[in-house]
Structure formats: structure tokens, C-alpha cells
Amino acid sequence: MRDGLVTSLAESPDWRISVAEANGPDRHDSNAPVRALIVDGEPLIRELMSIALRHEGWKVATACDGATALRSARQTAPDIVVLDVELPDMDGLEVMRALREQTRGLPVLFLSARASVEDRIAGLEHGCDDYVSKPFSLQEVVLRLRALSNRSAAGPEVGGRLRIGDLVLDERSLEVARAGRTVALSFTEFRLLRYLMRNSGRVVSKTDILQEVWGSQFARSTNLVELFISYLRKKVDAGHPPMIHTLRGAGYILKQPARVDSHS
């Protein structure tokens, strides 16, 4: 894996240009540099990721284990985190939960040697915003991080509360509640739910959702939409009348459940 990572960097001297073209204008033109935290037990991965992201103009902090990562996060307030699932001292999922207690909705990209589809799904189900298996392409990881960072920088837009029935989404605090109970969502899940709520009562296609939530570089990843819709259903609809519906061949619609007449 180490040789593969080194080769990926050495043989692609123009990779920064391709990433920029693929993802469009960089948010850093008018904003402060992104603060990234890289958490991985392998020194070479930390070094290569640091070099790549600093070339992007980002400020980078690194940590070799979970405890160091949590201390660093308190000091640097990262905008985005690259997190190894298997750390020497803590499970990556535990670290992610602790980081998000400090910063609600903090975007997290998992790196993991666990490469099976089941492992990737488990990581996404636990709330990470993206998941990349080792060994990986450095160019691909930077592309994914830039896309995730730009989505984070672009939203949520300043606004108020969206309310559909007993489902409430606060665009300022990034909080979601159903029937008065808090619903914990990742940043990507939040964006997806917000898009559905803003278009409540209207069918939105998978293509529309991909463009709005993930961006054009994920235009062919329709299975990504299916996966995150299933996560939302588990979190938003569990124990309640369903609000998120599939219209086969057309897309998805979020609508207020029909009222049940207690006298009928």
C-alpha cells in the first residue's frame, strides 16, 4: 500500500489541475483556508495527505491516534476530518462521535483497510460522509475531500426552520427533530433531508438529488442516493408514519402523513 500511495503522487504531477477542473471553483478564493485534520496510524499516509492538501492551500493538522485527534480538534477546530477507522487506541467510530459532540455536523471521510461492501455500508450507516478503502488513489481522496468541503462551505444556507408535520429541520443549528425528539444526522444526511423538505410534496429524481447534494462529479452514482435514502428512513421514519416515499422509476417524495381520524 505504501508503494502504491507514493507512486500515485509521483506519477501524477498534474493531479491538482484535474481535481480543480472536476470540482469547479474552489471555495478558498473568497474564504479562509479549509482546516483539515488527518487522523491515521501510518506516518506515510499522514505525510502524503498533508502534502497534497497543503498544495490545495489548506491548513493541515495531523494525529496518529484518537486521543491526539480529540486534543488537536479542540485546539484547531477543523472544518473537515480524514479518519482511519482502525486506530491504535480507539475505534474510529468512537472518535467520530466525540468529534461531532464538539462540532455538530462536522464532515468526516473514513479511510479503512476494511474494503468489503458491508464495511463501507456500515461506515456510512454510522454517519460518515464518505468512505475510501485502502489502498487508495491520492487524487481520488483529494477530489472527494474537495467535493465534501465545498458542499459544507455552501450550506446550509442561512435560514430558519423547515417544518413538515412533526418533522422540523433548523438550518442555523443543523438540528433535526421528529415528534419533539432529536434525530442525529451526518452532514450529508442533513443536506439530503433539507432538499427533500424544501421540495416537499414534489417528486425529485435521483439525478436531481445527486446534483444538489453530492455534485456533478457523482452524476452516475445513483446507488448512493438509494443508500442515503435508506439511512434517512431508518432515522426519520422509524416508529412514525412514513414521510419519505419511493415512486418507482420517478424518484422520491417527502410529504406529511395523512391524518388518521380517531373517530373512524
Summary of the structure (lengths in Angstrom):
residues: 264
radius of gyration: 19.2
end to end distance: 64.9
largest distance: 72.2
contacts: 820
relative contact order: 0.10
helix: 46%
strand: 19%
